[in-house]
Amino acid sequence: MHCPFCRNTDTRVLDSRVAEDGKSIRRRRQCASCERRFTTLEQMQLVVVKRSGVVEPFSREKVINGVAKACKGRPVSEADLARLGQQVEEGLRASGQAEIPAGEVGLAILGPLRELDAVAYLRFASVYKQYESVEDFETEIENLRQAALANP
């Protein structure tokens, strides 16, 4: 860690605390050279590994935009989409992995979307799971019916 005042690389941690959001750590540091104090905030950055091998930072907005397309014309509010985006991000963070394969992001979306709106779920799943026939839709609809009967 470089001191922001003198750029010395020798700093010492005086205090560490979990920040209010629970997703970051606040550290109070002191420079060994100039003895000035400063605070750092450390956050775990989630990255998505695409099928091509390209790595990019996780984007909640990207999740929300993708799901919004599936929800077009459905009774789903912006607040519902924001909650879904938060659920997806929290689920991925809870996995403890810093690098998430793109396929796992899609799987993390399917569960909350299924609870939010069955039609939007089918739309999203048809693209994500690459349905190729009417039978694929029928199978998924039957799965939705079975789940609805099991959880009235």
Salt bridges, closest charged atoms under 4 A:
ASP15 OD2 - ARG17 NE 2.86
GLU42 OE2 - ARG27 NE 2.68
GLU42 OE2 - ARG29 NH2 3.27
GLU56 OE1 - LYS50 NZ 3.42
GLU56 OE2 - LYS62 NZ 2.67
ASP80 OD1 - ARG83 NH2 2.45
GLU89 OE1 - ARG60 NE 2.73
GLU89 OE2 - ARG93 NH2 3.20
ASP117 OD1 - ARG74 NE 2.99
GLU140 OE1 - LYS129 NZ 3.24
